[in-house]
Amino acid sequence: MGLKNEPPSTPEVTRADIVAGLRRLGISAGDGLMVHSSLKSLGRAEGGAEAVIQVLMEIVTSEGTLVMPSFNHGAPFAEGGVGYYDPRSTPTTNGAIPDRFWRMSGVYRSLDPTHPIAAWGKHARRYTEFHHRTVTMGPDSPLGLLGREGGLGLFMGVGHKVNTYHHVVETTTGAPCLGPRTESYPVLLPVEGRHGRPAVEPAMKPRLVQGRTWGWRERGCPITDAARYAGTMESRRLQEETTIGAARVVLFRLKDCFEVVAEALRDGMDCFPPCRRCPIRPRRVPQTVPSDWDSRNQRLLPDSVAWTY
């Protein structure tokens, strides 16, 4: 006799199921794709996180580019942390799929100390190489470049609340709640390679530098962090949806997302004011420093330490 409280078995989600679902959305070779994901949301995925990544790679091919967050959200700098970001070893707090992704062969990882981006494929190196010399989510950041070049956003079991791209919109449109490179944290570099990008030779002596990242806002944005714009994306039919396993999977053009979010920030939404009237400002923490970014000319100041690596 079975137990009354025994949970129902979760069917396995095969590689073929994932391929079919992504094909239904229209993802194909050569696409540039920002991926936000929850492995658990799929159910029992055959082969786990690595299999999901391999399917994504196979579909976009090396002529496309996969981009995922590999953020640590400041964990290394909290009490009990190692005290520095190491692009070769610092885990991401973004979940199982991105944490496996940045560790895989051929994947590049940027040097932003709290919000590094990982990328694979045709434009991976170009997108990530100089992230440490621009604004964390600015127009020349990895996600900014991806959006400008026709990239797509893919949500696997998650929604717009975790959509990193809306921060690109905030930064590009001048949201006053984000400090441009106003927090400084130690970054452990391997030996310097071409153009100052770390090489991967583990036997070479690393060095510690001060890396810049954005000054996060003192409290959440009621429009973007709450994903109030998500309904507009749906009502305007700017995203395609399917189901893979137990997960709702969504595909959209980053360009469309930019326009919707920019409109919401410009005009306000659901009784919340537009950016220009919002009182939220960047937080102040022990790591807060004067910006090394020339906001007027949109470039790094010539005396920034970022030019040295």
C-alpha positions, 0 to 999 in steps of 0.5 A: 500500500502506498503512502498517502503523503508520498510526493508524485514522481517528477518526470525526467526532462530529456535533452530532446525535450529541451531541444524541442522547446528551444526550437519552438521558440525559434532560437537558432544558429548565430543567435546572441542569447542572454540566459537567466535560468532555474535548473530546479524549475525544469524538473529532473533534467537529464544530465543536469546543468551541463546538459542544459548548457550543451544544448544551448551551445549546440543550438546557437553554435559557435557562430552565436554567443551565450551570455550568462550572469556570474554574479557573486553579489558581494559574497566574497567581501562579506564577513567570513568571505575570502575578501577578493573576487577571483575570476577563476574560482569565485562561485556565482550566486545565480544558480546551478546553470550559470555556475557550471557555465562559467567553469566550462572550457571556452567560456570567458568571465569578466572582471567586474568584482561583484557582477562579472558576466560569463560568455561563450561563442563568437563574441564572448571575448569581445563582450567580456574583455574590457568590462572592468573599464566601463560601467557595470551595466552600461551600453558598453558592458557585455549585456549592453553590447549584446542588446545593441547587436540584436541579442535575445533574452531567454528565461528558463523558469524565471521571470523579469524580476531577475532580468539583468538587462533592465539595469542596462536600460536604467544605466543608459537612460541615466537613472540617478539611483546607480553610482557609476563605478562608485564601489571598489573591491579587491580582484585577484588576477592571474598573470596579465595577458594581451590587452591586460586581460588575465591569461589562464595559466594557473602556474603564473603568479597572480596579483591583487588589484582594486576593481570597480563596480556600480554603487547599488541603490539604497533600496529597490526600484518599484518599477524594474526590481518589481518587474512592473513592466512585465505585463507590458511585454506580454500585452504587446506580444513582445515575447514568445512562450513555451513549456519545457518540463515543468518550466515556463520558458520565455524568449524576447528581443532585448531591443523590445525590452529596452523600449518598454523599460525606458518608457516606464522609467521615463513616464512612471508606472502604476502610480510610481514616479519616473526616474527624474522624480524618484528620490532613491539614490546610490547606497553608501558602504565602506567600499564607496569611493569617488567615481573614476568615470567621466559621465559627461564624456562617457569614458574612463578617467585617464588616472583610473587604476583599471587602465593598468590591467 
